[in-house]
Amino acid sequence: MDKTVVLAGASGFIGRYFIRRFAADGWTVRTIGRHRGDTAPWGEEAALVQVITGSNLLVNLAGRTVNCRYSARNRRQIIDSRVRTTAELGRAVSKSSAPPAVW
């Protein structure tokens, strides 16, 4: 059985580990992010829906780094970045004809 995982925000330390680990375990890995090489970019709903459709697992690691001073501004950016990416993924999942069983 082909297993497919979609990793959103996989460019960080944990994301890079997950990419290697899932691939080593035989999973097909698709990524959503801001970098060249990602399967789909943020902000392109149709591409997100396409990447998510037919996958078994969706993992959201996206968001502003927490490696910073915890000023009011930075805390707000950390929270907002996670809320925005989760909402964007939610819209894509809701439009998918075959959404992942686990998010």
C-alpha positions as CSV (number, residue, x, y, z in Angstrom):
1,M,0.0,0.0,0.0
2,D,1.4,3.4,-1.0
3,K,1.4,5.8,2.0
4,T,1.6,9.5,1.4
5,V,2.3,12.2,4.0
6,V,1.9,16.0,3.4
7,L,4.3,18.0,5.6
8,A,3.4,21.7,5.8
9,G,6.2,23.9,6.9
10,A,8.8,21.2,6.6
11,S,11.9,23.4,6.2
12,G,12.7,23.6,9.9
13,F,14.7,21.2,12.2
14,I,11.7,18.9,12.9
15,G,10.4,19.1,9.4
16,R,13.7,18.0,7.9
17,Y,13.8,15.1,10.3
18,F,10.2,14.1,9.4
19,I,11.1,14.2,5.7
20,R,14.0,11.8,6.2
21,R,12.1,9.5,8.6
22,F,9.0,9.1,6.5
23,A,11.0,8.6,3.3
24,A,13.1,6.0,5.1
25,D,9.9,4.2,6.1
26,G,8.7,4.1,2.5
27,W,6.3,7.0,2.5
28,T,5.8,9.3,-0.4
29,V,6.5,12.8,1.1
30,R,4.9,16.0,-0.3
31,T,5.7,19.4,1.2
32,I,3.9,22.7,1.4
33,G,6.1,25.7,2.0
34,R,7.9,28.8,0.8
35,H,11.0,27.2,-0.7
36,R,12.0,25.9,-4.1
37,G,11.4,22.2,-4.1
38,D,8.2,22.3,-2.1
39,T,5.4,20.4,-3.8
40,A,3.0,23.3,-3.3
41,P,3.4,26.9,-2.2
42,W,1.4,28.7,0.4
43,G,-1.3,30.9,-1.0
44,E,-2.2,28.8,-4.0
45,E,-5.4,27.0,-3.0
46,A,-5.7,24.8,-6.0
47,A,-2.2,23.5,-5.6
48,L,-2.8,22.9,-1.9
49,V,-5.9,20.9,-2.6
50,Q,-4.1,18.9,-5.2
51,V,-1.2,18.0,-2.9
52,I,-3.5,17.1,0.0
53,T,-6.0,15.0,-2.1
54,G,-5.3,11.3,-1.8
55,S,-2.8,11.7,1.1
56,N,-3.0,9.5,4.2
57,L,-1.6,12.0,6.7
58,L,-1.3,15.8,6.9
59,V,1.1,17.4,9.4
60,N,1.3,21.1,10.0
61,L,4.6,22.4,11.3
62,A,4.3,25.8,9.6
63,G,4.7,29.0,11.5
64,R,7.1,31.7,12.6
65,T,10.1,30.5,14.5
66,V,9.8,30.5,18.3
67,N,13.6,31.1,18.6
68,C,13.2,34.8,19.4
69,R,12.5,37.2,22.2
70,Y,9.0,36.8,23.5
71,S,7.9,40.4,23.1
72,A,4.2,41.1,22.6
73,R,4.8,41.6,18.9
74,N,6.7,38.4,18.4
75,R,4.2,36.4,20.4
76,R,1.4,37.8,18.2
77,Q,3.3,36.9,15.0
78,I,4.0,33.4,16.3
79,I,0.3,32.8,17.0
80,D,-1.0,34.5,13.9
81,S,1.3,32.5,11.6
82,R,0.0,29.3,13.0
83,V,-3.6,30.3,12.9
84,R,-3.3,31.5,9.2
85,T,-1.6,28.3,8.0
86,T,-4.0,26.1,9.8
87,A,-7.0,28.0,8.3
88,E,-5.5,27.8,4.9
89,L,-5.0,24.0,5.2
90,G,-8.5,23.6,6.6
91,R,-9.9,25.3,3.5
92,A,-7.9,23.0,1.3
93,V,-8.9,19.9,3.2
94,S,-12.6,20.9,3.0
95,K,-12.3,21.2,-0.8
96,S,-10.4,18.0,-1.3
97,S,-12.3,15.1,-2.9
98,A,-10.2,12.6,-1.0
99,P,-8.9,14.3,2.2
100,P,-6.3,12.6,4.5
101,A,-7.8,10.4,7.2
102,V,-5.5,12.0,9.8
103,W,-4.6,15.6,10.2
